[in-house]
C-alpha cells in the first residue's frame, strides 16, 4: 500500500498502518480507521435494531436480561458461563425470565461484572417502558 | 506514586507493540516488524465452529503469548512472567513492581479498556498493555492502540486481568529481566522464518495456515445460512474488515507489517532475494486490503447474495494461492 493512500481522517479511532513511502521503504504511519470513518453509523444502526428486537423479547417475557446481554455482547453460552463462574446448565436456565426473577444478588453481580454494567441496569431492562430510549442503551 | 519515565508509542499490534516498547524502554533498539517476524507472528486460521465464538471467525497471527516467548527464545532475552490465583495477589504484585520502578506488561480482557470507544471494545482475553504508574485509584497505562498514555480505573484493570472464559488472563504479567549484549539477529531471523514457513505450508491441521485460507474461501458461502437475519450477516461480513484492518494488524491482516520485516531483514542479511519477496508480500497485502474494502462495501449495501459470497470466496482463494507461492519461495531462499 502506498503512503498517500494510507491516510484516513478519523480522529475517533487511530491505528498504525504499514505503508510504502515514495523512496520504496516501508514504514509505519499513524492514521484513522477506514471502517469507523465510513461505516460507523451503519454499525450503530444495526446495534440499535438488535437492542430493540432483544428488548421486545425481554418485555414479552420470552427471554431474560441475561440473554439480552449475552447476544448483544456476542458471547456463547459456555463463554458466558466460564466468565461468570456459573455452571453452564444454570446459565441456560437464567436465560429464561422465570428463573431470572429468582436470582440472588451475588449471581446478578457476577453477570453484571461480565457485561460491565451494574445490577440495577440488568434488572431495569425487564421493566423499562419500551419508548424510553435511554434504558435501551447499556452504556447510558 | 508517580508515572515512570516511559516512552509511549503506538504500534500495529498489542502484543508485539507491548514487547517492542518494553524492550525499547529497556535500551534495546528493535522495531515492531522485527519482533513480529522473528517471533513467527504471521499466520492464518479459520474456525467454523468453536464453543467460544458465536459465529465463524478467523485469526491472522500466531497463538497469543507466543510472540513474547518465541522472541525470548530466539534472541536470548529473559522475561520474568507470573500468573496469579487470587486477584489481591495479582494487584499487589503489580503495585510492588511499579514501586520498584519497573514498567509491567499485563494481559487483559479488551472489553474493560474504557478509554477506547465503545464500538471497539469486545470480549477478547488476549489484549496486552503496559502499566507505567499509578495515581490514586487509577493506573497509568501505555496501550499500543491509543495515541497517548491513558488512565484506567483500578477496578476496571482488576476485572480485565481476571476475566474468566477462554484464554483467561489469570493476572498474567511480564517484563524483561535481562537482554544479552550481543544478539545474533541473523540466526534469529532465519529460525523465525523457518518456523513461519512451516506454520503456513506444512502444519498438519486442515484449518490452519494456507489450508485455513482455503477452508475460509470454501465455507464463506455457508455464512448466510448461519446468520439470524440480513443485518446480522452484514455485521459479520463487515467484521472481516475489522479483523483484517482494525484489530491491531498494521493493515491487511499483518501482511503489510510482514513485508516491512522482510525489507528490514533483507538489509541486515544482505539478501537481495528477500527485498524482492518483501515487495511481493506488500502486493499480497494489497489483495487482502481489497477483500477488506469489498466486505465492508457489500455489508453496508446488504448486497449479500450467493453471488457475492462466491466472489468473496474466490478472492480468498486467490490469497491462498498467492501466499502458497510466496511461502514456498521464502522457504527455498533460506
Interface residues (C-beta under 8 A of the other chain):
Chain A: X1 X6 X12 X13 X14 X15 X16 X17 X18 X19 X20 X25 X26 X27 X28 X30 X33 X34 X35 X36 X38 X39 X40 X42 X43 X44 X46 X49 X50 X73 X74 X75 X76 X78 X79 X80 X82 X83 X84 X85 X113 X114 X116 X139
Chain B: X10 X11 X12 X32 X33 X51 X52 X53 X54 X55 X111 X112 X117 X118 X119 X120 X122 X123 X144 X145 X146 X147 X159 X163 X164 X165 X166 X168 X231 X232 X234 X235 X238 X241 X242 X245 X246 X248 X250 X251 X252 X256 X257 X259 X260 X263 X278 X282 X285 X286 X289 X292 X293 X296 X299 X300
